Amino acid sequence: MIMFKNSVRFFAVLILMFSAATNAYSASKTVLVVGDSLSAEYGISRGAGWVALLDQRLKDQKLPATVVNASVSGETTSGGRTRLPALLSKHKPNIVIIELGANDGLRGLPVAAAESNLRAMVDESRKAGAQVLLVGMRMPPNYGRDYADKFFAMYGTLSKDVKVPLAPFMLDGVAQKPELFQPDRLHPLASAHPIILGNIWPHLQPILKTK
């Protein structure tokens, strides 16, 4: 009888653990992506970018989440900061993915200003009840090593300061391969976007699991 009761308790615990793991994804979520041309499918067919691929992956894995792509080609951190309040009010996201900074860097804008804008976006998102994933970027070496190093370090510093997860470099595995870029050498081809999603997904997946 004692062994039987212990077995029942054991299986009950297993069921509870399984239920908890299953229910981690049970609540439907809205994922808002605020990015620039790298997320806005610049120069490639609609539905071929990493954001669309993310939406498809969520559907394939039957994860209850809606993806809203609010990315704009040419967007800077200042522009994203300006647009964010209206986006939060309209979409009421559970998760905000911030993919901005590349255009600040390409224009040689002060790193401190970009960091301030990104920090404000994280704060604004949190006040609206959303979790945040920050997506990092590197500048090409021809922009000067000092500036490029400070620019890249900005994302890591901000991530630690405000305690948000970071996908360190969205073009990891892409930037090193010129054949994966459009003729402008700035925007990836559609064939590169599965790699980009692969760089972001491991950092987003744990957030999707949270309630």
C-alpha positions in Angstrom: 0.0 0.0 0.0 2.8 2.4 0.9 4.6 1.7 -2.4 1.4 2.2 -4.3 0.8 5.6 -2.6 4.4 6.6 -3.4 4.0 5.6 -7.0 0.8 7.7 -7.2 2.6 10.7 -5.8 5.5 10.2 -8.1 3.2 10.2 -11.2 1.2 13.1 -9.8 4.5 15.2 -9.6 5.4 14.2 -13.2 2.0 15.3 -14.4 2.3 18.7 -12.6 5.8 19.2 -14.1 4.6 18.4 -17.6 1.6 20.7 -17.2 3.8 23.5 -16.0 6.1 23.1 -19.0 3.1 23.0 -21.4 1.4 26.0 -19.8 4.6 28.0 -20.1 3.5 28.8 -23.6 -0.2 28.7 -23.0 -0.8 32.4 -22.7 -1.0 34.2 -26.0 1.6 36.9 -26.5 2.2 39.9 -28.8 5.8 40.4 -29.9 6.5 43.9 -31.2 9.6 44.3 -33.3 10.9 47.9 -33.5 13.8 47.9 -36.0 15.3 49.4 -39.1 15.8 48.1 -42.7 17.5 44.9 -41.4 14.1 44.0 -40.0 11.9 45.8 -42.5 12.8 43.4 -45.4 14.6 46.0 -47.4 15.4 44.8 -50.9 14.0 41.3 -50.4 10.6 39.7 -51.0 7.8 40.3 -48.5 7.8 37.4 -46.1 11.5 36.5 -46.5 12.9 38.5 -43.6 13.8 37.2 -40.2 10.7 38.7 -38.6 8.4 36.9 -41.0 10.4 33.7 -40.4 10.0 34.2 -36.7 6.2 34.5 -37.1 6.2 31.2 -39.2 8.4 29.4 -36.6 5.9 30.4 -33.9 3.1 29.0 -36.0 5.0 25.8 -36.8 5.7 25.2 -33.2 2.1 26.0 -32.3 3.2 28.8 -29.9 0.4 31.3 -29.2 2.1 34.5 -30.2 1.4 37.3 -32.7 4.3 39.2 -34.3 3.9 42.8 -35.1 6.7 44.2 -37.3 6.9 48.0 -36.8 10.3 48.3 -38.4 11.1 51.2 -40.7 14.0 51.5 -43.2 16.4 54.2 -42.2 15.2 54.3 -38.6 17.5 55.6 -35.9 17.3 55.1 -32.1 15.9 58.7 -31.9 13.1 57.8 -34.4 12.4 54.6 -32.6 12.2 56.3 -29.3 9.7 58.9 -30.7 7.5 56.2 -32.3 7.5 53.7 -29.4 4.8 55.2 -27.1 2.2 55.1 -29.8 3.2 51.5 -30.8 3.0 50.4 -27.2 -0.5 52.0 -26.8 -1.8 50.5 -30.0 -0.4 46.9 -29.8 0.0 46.4 -26.0 2.9 44.0 -26.6 4.1 41.4 -24.0 7.6 41.4 -25.6 9.4 44.2 -27.4 12.4 43.4 -29.6 14.5 46.5 -30.1 16.7 46.2 -33.2 18.1 49.7 -33.6 21.4 51.6 -33.7 22.8 50.6 -37.1 21.8 53.9 -38.8 23.1 55.9 -35.8 26.5 54.2 -36.4 26.5 54.5 -40.1 25.9 58.3 -39.7 28.6 58.5 -37.0 26.2 59.8 -34.4 27.4 59.9 -30.8 27.3 56.5 -29.1 26.2 58.1 -25.8 23.1 59.5 -27.6 22.2 56.1 -29.1 22.6 54.4 -25.7 20.4 57.1 -24.1 17.6 56.5 -26.6 17.8 52.7 -26.3 17.7 53.0 -22.5 14.6 55.2 -22.7 13.0 52.6 -25.0 13.6 49.8 -22.6 12.2 51.9 -19.7 9.1 52.9 -21.7 8.5 49.2 -22.7 8.8 48.0 -19.2 6.4 50.7 -17.9 3.9 49.4 -20.4 4.3 45.9 -18.9 6.5 44.4 -21.7 9.6 42.4 -21.5 12.5 43.5 -23.7 15.0 41.8 -26.0 17.9 44.0 -27.2 19.5 43.2 -30.5 23.1 44.2 -31.0 25.0 45.4 -34.0 28.6 46.0 -35.1 30.0 48.7 -37.3 32.3 47.9 -40.3 36.0 48.4 -39.5 36.3 51.3 -41.9 34.4 53.5 -39.4 37.4 53.5 -37.1 38.3 50.9 -34.5 37.7 53.2 -31.5 34.2 54.1 -32.6 33.3 50.6 -33.7 34.5 49.1 -30.4 32.5 51.7 -28.4 29.4 51.2 -30.5 29.4 47.4 -30.1 30.3 47.6 -26.3 27.3 49.9 -25.9 24.8 47.1 -26.3 26.5 44.8 -23.7 26.9 47.7 -21.2 23.2 48.6 -21.6 22.1 45.0 -21.3 23.9 44.6 -18.0 22.8 48.0 -16.6 19.1 47.5 -17.3 19.1 43.7 -17.0 17.6 42.8 -20.3 18.7 39.9 -22.5 20.8 40.7 -25.5 21.3 39.0 -28.8 24.9 40.3 -29.2 25.3 40.6 -32.9 22.4 39.9 -35.3 24.7 39.5 -38.3 27.0 37.0 -36.8 27.8 34.4 -39.5 26.5 36.9 -42.1 28.8 39.9 -41.9 31.8 37.7 -42.6 30.3 36.5 -45.9 30.1 39.1 -48.7 28.1 36.7 -50.9 25.2 37.0 -48.4 24.7 40.7 -49.1 22.9 42.8 -51.6 25.0 44.9 -54.0 25.0 47.8 -51.4 27.0 45.5 -49.1 24.8 46.7 -46.2 21.6 44.7 -46.5 21.5 40.9 -46.3 20.0 38.8 -49.0 16.9 36.7 -48.2 19.2 33.7 -47.8 20.9 35.3 -44.8 17.7 35.9 -42.8 17.4 32.3 -41.5 20.9 32.8 -40.0 19.8 36.1 -38.5 16.8 34.4 -36.9 19.1 31.8 -35.6 21.1 34.5 -33.8 18.0 36.0 -32.2 15.9 32.9 -31.4 18.0 31.5 -28.5 17.6 34.8 -26.6 13.9 35.2 -27.4 12.8 31.7 -26.7 13.2 31.9 -22.9 11.2 35.1 -22.8 8.4 33.4 -24.7 8.3 30.8 -22.0 7.6 33.3 -19.2 4.1 34.2 -18.1 
